[in-house]
Amino acid sequence: MKPKPVRISWLIKSGRISPMSPVVLIAKNLGISWLMLFDDEYVYGPTPGLVEAADLLIKIFRPRSLADLFGGSGAISKLALRNGVRKVVYVDVFPEAALLNLRNEKRLKIIKGDAFDFLKSGIKYDVLIMDPPEELIDRVIQLLETIRQVFRKAALIWIGPSNSSKKYSRILRGRRLIDIIDVWGDSFAVLWKPGLRSKLIEFKRLLE
């Protein structure tokens, strides 16, 4: 069944999601009203770990431009715009909910397409945020050197729930200009460019 955008209010009314769910509370705070429903069963929305980490990363690195890959509902793009990022590009193969959530946003470009194709485009952004489906994390990890060519300041990449991301943590920990953080039960790889380690240290301090 093709994924479709659904109103959060309908998800609550139908009992598919609790009104006190973190996804609902975050969406309400960001002005997100639509989520994508997959196979008439699975709903994906903004999680506390991703939103908190992305919010702090944006505030500390202060990007003028940001790429939101695997952007889902568009919550991270909305967060970036609220934090004053001047140029935001959103990329996802299913942007229907984001098109509804982000309409009339003038500093935003929405691309319906493959995030991996976008990474090969050669376009650079100050900050890159990636929230891939769990089955694509291996492929993302294999493309870290390509990803480094896309951002000028820092990148934040979801690498799975904390309890199942240990293999990625082992692979990445100790690599130059990469660190692993855990936030609200999720693990992320943080990449940064030379000369910006002090900002990375501040970012980690504020997350603790």
C-alpha positions in Angstrom: 0.0 0.0 0.0 1.3 3.4 -1.0 2.3 5.7 2.0 -0.1 8.6 2.5 -0.2 11.7 4.6 -2.6 11.7 7.5 -3.6 14.4 10.0 -2.2 13.9 13.5 -5.7 14.8 14.9 -7.1 11.7 13.0 -4.3 9.5 14.3 -5.3 10.5 17.8 -9.0 10.2 17.3 -8.6 6.7 15.7 -6.5 5.6 18.7 -3.4 4.9 16.6 -1.3 7.3 18.6 -1.6 8.8 22.1 -2.2 12.5 22.5 0.7 12.4 25.0 3.1 10.7 22.7 6.4 12.5 22.3 5.8 12.6 18.5 2.5 14.4 19.0 3.9 16.8 21.6 6.9 17.7 19.4 4.8 18.1 16.3 2.4 20.4 18.2 5.4 22.5 19.3 6.8 22.8 15.8 3.4 23.3 14.1 3.5 19.9 12.3 0.0 18.7 11.6 0.6 15.8 9.1 2.6 12.6 9.3 3.2 9.8 6.7 1.3 6.5 7.3 3.0 3.4 5.8 1.1 0.2 5.0 -1.9 1.6 6.9 -0.1 0.8 10.1 3.3 2.5 10.7 3.6 6.2 11.4 6.9 8.0 11.5 7.3 11.3 13.1 9.9 13.5 14.9 11.6 11.9 17.9 12.9 13.6 21.1 16.5 12.6 20.5 16.6 13.8 16.9 14.9 17.1 17.6 16.9 18.0 20.7 20.3 17.1 19.1 19.4 18.9 15.8 18.2 22.0 17.8 21.4 22.3 19.7 23.6 21.6 16.7 21.9 24.4 14.7 22.1 26.8 17.6 25.8 26.1 18.2 27.1 25.9 14.7 24.8 28.7 13.4 24.5 27.5 9.8 23.3 29.8 7.0 22.3 26.7 5.0 21.1 23.3 6.0 20.2 20.0 4.2 17.5 17.8 5.8 17.9 14.3 4.2 15.3 11.6 4.8 13.3 14.5 6.0 10.0 12.7 6.7 7.3 15.1 8.1 9.6 18.1 7.7 10.0 18.7 11.4 13.7 19.3 11.2 13.3 21.7 8.3 10.7 23.6 10.3 13.1 23.6 13.3 15.9 25.0 11.1 13.7 27.7 9.8 12.6 28.7 13.3 16.2 28.9 14.3 16.9 31.4 11.5 18.6 29.2 8.9 18.4 31.2 5.7 18.4 28.4 3.2 17.0 24.9 3.9 16.6 22.0 1.5 14.4 19.0 2.3 14.9 15.7 0.6 12.7 12.6 0.8 11.1 10.1 -1.6 7.8 10.6 0.2 7.5 14.3 0.8 3.7 14.5 0.8 3.3 15.3 4.6 6.1 17.8 4.4 4.5 19.6 1.5 1.5 20.1 3.7 3.4 21.0 6.8 5.9 23.4 5.1 3.7 25.1 2.5 4.4 28.9 2.3 7.9 28.6 3.7 9.9 30.9 1.5 13.4 29.9 2.6 12.8 26.2 1.9 13.2 24.0 -1.1 11.5 20.6 -1.1 13.0 17.8 -3.3 11.1 14.6 -3.9 14.0 12.2 -4.5 16.6 9.8 -3.2 18.9 11.2 -0.5 21.8 9.2 -1.9 21.4 10.8 -5.3 21.4 14.2 -3.6 24.6 13.4 -1.8 26.3 13.0 -5.2 25.1 16.3 -6.5 28.2 18.2 -5.3 26.1 21.0 -3.6 27.5 22.1 -0.2 25.6 23.1 2.9 26.8 24.4 6.3 25.0 21.7 8.2 23.7 18.3 7.1 21.1 16.3 9.1 20.2 12.7 8.1 17.5 10.5 9.6 17.7 7.4 7.5 15.4 4.4 7.9 17.1 1.7 9.9 17.6 -0.6 7.0 19.6 2.1 5.2 22.1 2.9 8.0 24.7 0.5 6.6 24.7 2.3 3.3 24.9 5.7 5.0 28.0 4.6 7.0 29.7 3.4 3.8 29.3 6.9 2.3 30.8 8.9 5.1 33.6 10.2 2.9 31.0 11.4 0.4 29.0 13.0 3.2 32.1 14.9 4.4 32.2 16.6 1.0 28.6 17.9 1.4 28.8 19.9 4.7 31.0 22.9 5.6 30.6 22.8 9.4 28.9 19.7 10.8 26.6 16.7 10.2 24.3 14.8 12.4 23.3 11.3 11.4 20.9 8.9 13.2 22.5 5.5 13.5 19.7 3.7 15.3 18.3 3.1 18.8 20.9 3.2 21.5 20.3 -0.5 22.4 21.0 -1.8 18.9 23.5 0.7 17.5 26.6 -0.7 19.2 28.1 -2.2 16.0 28.0 1.3 14.3 29.5 2.9 17.5 32.4 0.4 17.3 33.0 1.1 13.7 32.9 4.9 14.0 34.3 5.6 17.4 37.9 6.7 17.3 37.7 7.9 13.7 39.0 11.4 13.1 36.4 14.1 13.4 33.6 11.8 14.3 32.0 11.3 17.7 29.0 9.2 18.9 26.3 10.7 21.1 23.2 9.1 22.8 20.1 11.2 23.3 16.7 10.0 24.5 17.4 6.4 23.5 18.8 7.2 20.1 22.4 7.2 18.9 23.9 9.7 16.4 27.2 10.1 14.6 28.4 13.7 14.7 30.9 14.8 12.1 32.6 18.2 12.0 35.2 20.0 10.0 38.8 20.9 11.3 38.9 23.9 13.5 35.4 23.5 14.9 36.2 21.0 17.7 35.4 23.7 20.4 31.9 23.9 19.1 31.6 20.1 19.1 32.7 20.1 22.8 30.1 22.8 23.6 27.4 20.8 21.8 28.2 17.6 23.8 28.3 19.5 27.1 24.8 21.0 26.6 23.4 17.5 25.7 24.7 16.0 29.0 
